[in-house]
């Protein structure tokens, strides 16, 4: 079940699927817990603030996609292949995955992607090189990507944050924690 399902399902549909009424309980999980978050309007997103020397580029070809995929794999999972440089490129070429790289003085420092399923989007693969963390690069690249997603027709952008310490970043981008107890 997609993590955003409960945001859009009617109470009647929820009752049919789960056999009981939905209990609306907003959770405030402790830091380090897995978070389900969403932005439902471009007005929730702050203005793009790029650190000095930063430039954000949308990935537009197979070579740039491969570079971005390798960065994600290196920075997020120490080389484990979460995203394949060649096999996932067709999704990028079709627009189902939109990838972005933030450069500082022509060196990549932060990346993110937007997965688009017909206007239901998710922010994915957010990673920053360890030497460039807490300097505004992730915020800049994510804000840029999210604004472009809404311009391109996004109705909602969700995320699932599993890494400790990401709550501050995502709330600063306009995301709100959501959960409906089932």
C-alpha positions in Angstrom: 0.0 0.0 0.0 1.5 3.4 -0.9 2.4 5.5 2.1 0.2 8.3 0.9 -2.9 6.1 0.6 -4.5 7.3 3.8 -4.1 10.9 2.9 -6.4 10.6 -0.1 -8.7 7.6 0.8 -12.2 8.5 1.8 -13.5 7.3 5.1 -15.9 5.0 3.3 -13.1 3.4 1.3 -11.0 3.0 4.4 -13.9 1.3 6.1 -14.4 -1.1 3.2 -10.7 -2.0 3.0 -10.0 -2.4 6.7 -13.4 -3.2 8.1 -13.5 -0.4 10.6 -13.6 3.4 10.7 -10.4 5.3 10.4 -9.0 6.7 13.6 -7.5 10.1 12.9 -4.4 10.3 15.1 -1.6 12.5 14.3 1.6 11.2 15.6 4.7 13.1 16.8 7.2 10.3 16.8 10.5 10.8 18.7 13.7 11.7 16.7 15.1 8.7 14.9 11.8 7.1 14.3 10.6 6.4 10.7 8.5 9.4 9.5 5.8 9.6 6.9 5.6 13.2 5.7 3.8 15.2 2.9 3.6 18.6 1.2 0.2 19.2 -0.4 0.7 22.7 -1.9 3.6 24.7 -3.4 2.8 27.5 -0.9 4.2 25.2 1.9 7.6 25.1 0.3 10.1 27.9 1.3 12.0 30.0 -1.3 15.0 28.3 -2.9 18.1 29.6 -1.0 21.3 28.5 -2.7 24.6 28.6 -0.7 27.4 30.6 -2.3 28.9 28.8 -5.3 25.9 26.4 -5.6 24.3 25.5 -8.8 21.4 23.0 -9.2 21.0 21.0 -12.4 18.3 18.6 -13.5 19.7 15.4 -14.9 18.9 15.3 -18.6 21.0 12.5 -20.1 22.3 9.0 -19.3 25.8 10.1 -18.4 24.5 12.6 -15.8 22.0 10.1 -14.5 24.8 7.5 -14.0 26.9 10.0 -12.2 24.0 11.0 -9.9 23.1 7.3 -9.2 26.7 6.6 -8.2 26.7 9.6 -5.8 23.4 8.4 -4.2 24.8 4.9 -3.8 28.1 6.1 -2.4 26.7 8.8 0.0 23.6 7.0 1.2 24.6 3.4 1.4 28.4 3.2 1.1 28.2 1.8 -2.4 25.2 -0.5 -2.1 23.2 -0.1 -5.3 19.9 1.5 -4.3 19.6 3.0 -7.8 21.2 1.4 -10.9 23.1 3.8 -13.2 21.8 2.1 -16.4 18.7 0.1 -15.5 16.9 3.0 -13.8 17.7 5.5 -16.5 14.6 4.7 -18.7 12.4 5.9 -15.8 14.5 9.2 -15.8 14.2 9.6 -19.6 10.4 9.1 -19.4 10.1 11.7 -16.5 8.9 9.2 -13.9 12.1 9.9 -12.0 13.4 13.4 -12.0 16.9 13.7 -10.7 18.8 16.8 -9.5 22.4 17.5 -8.5 23.6 20.4 -6.6 27.2 21.5 -7.5 29.5 23.7 -5.5 32.3 25.1 -7.6 31.5 22.4 -10.3 31.8 19.5 -7.8 28.7 17.6 -6.9 27.7 18.0 -3.2 24.1 17.0 -2.9 21.4 15.0 -4.8 17.7 14.2 -4.7 15.0 12.7 -6.9 11.3 13.2 -7.4 9.4 10.0 -8.3 6.2 10.9 -10.2 3.2 8.6 -10.5 0.8 10.7 -12.4 1.0 13.7 -10.0 1.4 11.7 -6.9 5.1 12.3 -6.2 7.6 11.3 -3.6 11.0 12.9 -2.7 13.6 10.2 -2.8 17.4 9.6 -2.7 18.3 12.7 -0.8 22.0 12.6 -0.1 24.8 15.0 0.6 28.6 14.4 0.7 29.8 14.1 4.3 32.1 17.1 3.9 29.2 19.4 2.8 26.5 18.5 5.2 24.6 21.1 7.3 25.5 23.9 4.8 22.2 24.2 3.0 22.9 22.1 -0.1 20.3 19.4 0.5 17.7 22.1 1.4 18.5 23.9 -1.9 18.4 20.9 -4.2 15.2 19.5 -2.6 13.4 22.9 -2.6 14.3 23.3 -6.3 13.1 19.8 -7.2 9.8 20.2 -5.2 8.9 23.5 -6.8 9.6 22.1 -10.2 7.4 19.1 -9.4 4.4 21.3 -8.5 5.0 23.4 -11.6 4.9 20.1 -13.6 1.6 19.1 -12.1 2.3 17.4 -8.7 -0.8 17.2 -6.4 1.2 16.0 -3.4 4.8 15.2 -2.6 5.4 12.5 0.1 8.4 11.0 1.7 9.4 8.3 4.1 12.3 9.4 6.2 14.2 6.5 7.8 17.5 8.2 8.7 17.9 9.8 12.1 18.4 13.6 11.9 16.4 14.2 8.8 13.3 15.5 10.5 14.7 19.0 10.8 15.6 19.1 7.1 12.2 17.9 5.9 10.1 20.1 8.2 12.2 23.1 7.1 11.1 22.2 3.5 7.4 22.4 4.4 6.7 18.7 5.0 4.2 17.8 7.7 4.2 14.5 9.6 1.1 12.4 8.9 -0.3 9.2 10.1 -3.7 7.6 10.4 -3.9 4.7 12.8 -5.4 1.7 11.2 
